[in-house]
Amino acid sequence: MNHEVIDGVPVLWAHAPGPLEAALVFGCGARDESFRTLGVTHLVEHLAMGTLPRLHHEHNASVGLTATEFTCSGRPEQVVDFLDLVCRALSALPLERIEQEAGVLAAEGGRAADPVTGELLSHRYGVQGVGLAAYTGPGPDRIPLEAVRETLARHFHTGNAVLVLTGPPPTGLHLPLPTGQRPQRDATQPVLHPNASWYQENVPSPGLALHGDLDDDALFLAVEVLSNRLRETVRHQHGLSYDIGRDSVFVGPGQGERTLVLDAREGQEQRVAELLWAETVRLARDGMSQEELAEELAAAREALQDPRSTPFELREAAAEMLFGGEYRDAATRLDSLTRVTPDQARQALAGALHTALLVVPCGTEPDVRQPDGTPLPKYSCDTDRQLPTHARTFRPPLLARLFSANARRIRLAVDDSGLWMHQPDGTLCHVRYDEVVGVEVDGDNRVVLGRNTCYIPLLSDLFPDAAPAVAAIDAAVPESLRYPTSALRPTD
């Protein structure tokens, strides 16, 4: 791998078969946003790509949780022209097209992660950083213009970019980006729920998240063995699932999440969740054979030595450069992997099991137990606490309470520090004003979302006498966090 600098931008390149491929990678994504500005990086990408003329070679752009990429492949002169156009667009973004591109974003409807992974990240970290993956935000038409300008200035410059190429830099290559300093990323995102538990959420299928060191080769191999076991058990033996998705999510130096997501045949979600958890516990408790480990080593060797892996390796090196890590080349990683023993892999998984989050679709009640046989704790919102006696309380109308048991159970309480809602199922949601990440405004209605993932709908039909509560919210929550209901999304 070769390293150069062009116009202040680091350039990594290595020879690979096929046409010249380029990826201009910026170290920013959805995790760098807030709930209030969610989608702003994607909007910047659309505005830049929208300035390009019709091009007759492969090109694209994407925004993930941690990185934004502008990619193309073709003849050297086509790559040069594409990169020049993108850099010039980012230097003078056509902000007058925000309304049109917001509409395009609404039509696209993309997210930074699949729904199950997004929900696991949100539960682990709350509505911030990588936890934003579960949300779509207030709507593309509610992204403030100032947020677009701030994102451009903070992230889209020479100090936060790396160019990767599958060949030497072509003649005439220039990267006319604004200059800037790389953002500080030396902090690991705080964890909201660190301990093992299972919970229900509106997801299509079960999923598992393990917190740990993404550079831990023993844990990597353990998860690979687990994935293969699940494929044999859940798919081939029981015929309950087609796909087993794996992902790794970087959250800070030396820390991240490894996730497993299994789709499930309709009506079999509980059984799939039980098999997922049982295989994980069995592997963490009993370990794996040397043959199983050798099989995963052979798969890793095949992938790392494949010449077609060069673009992936270049992106890995770019990510380490952008986020302050240390890139290990394929030979170094293979050498490290071959030193892992079956017991080391088992111990790594057993340690990560203490952090395991198992999410299942709503209505699913799996029988899941820890290695010692005790039930895995089920997470739910607080059911023991009561509404504060000093707070002002609101209830649904008398007629609603006469005909609905749910209405009789609901309570809303508001004081100077925040608001509470007692739900029909007995849980108590609480959002402090200083933890509010967004308030949707629709006439007299307010929907309040907290960093802890609790949301409280203060609706006039539900609480017709709650005007004082609305006034308290509007007075306590900064105007920058309040926004009108999006015109680009159907009312729910």
Secondary structure, DSSP 8 states (H G I E B T S, - for coil): -EEEEETTEEEEE---SSSEEEEEEES--GGGS-TTTTTHHHHHHHHHHTT----SS-EEEEE-SS-EEEEEEESHHHHHHHHHHHHHHHHS--GGGHHHHHHHHHHH---SS-HHHHHHHHHHH-SSGGGGGG---S-GGGS-HHHHHHHHHHHSSGGGEEEEESSS--TT--------------S----S--S-EEEEES-SS-EEEEEE-TT-HHHHHHHHHHHHHHIIIIIIIT---S-EEEEEEEEETTEEEEEEEE---TT-HHHHHHHHHHHHHHHHHH---HHHHHHHHHHHHHHHH-GGGHHHHHHHHHHHHHTT-----HHHHHHHHHT--HHHHHHHHHHHHTT-EEEEETT-----B-TTS-B--B--SBSS----TTSEEE---HHHHHH-HHHHH-EEEE-SSEEEEE-TTS-EEEEEGGGEEEEEEETTEEEEEETTS-EEEE-TTT-TT-HHHHHHHHHHS-GGGEEE--TTS---
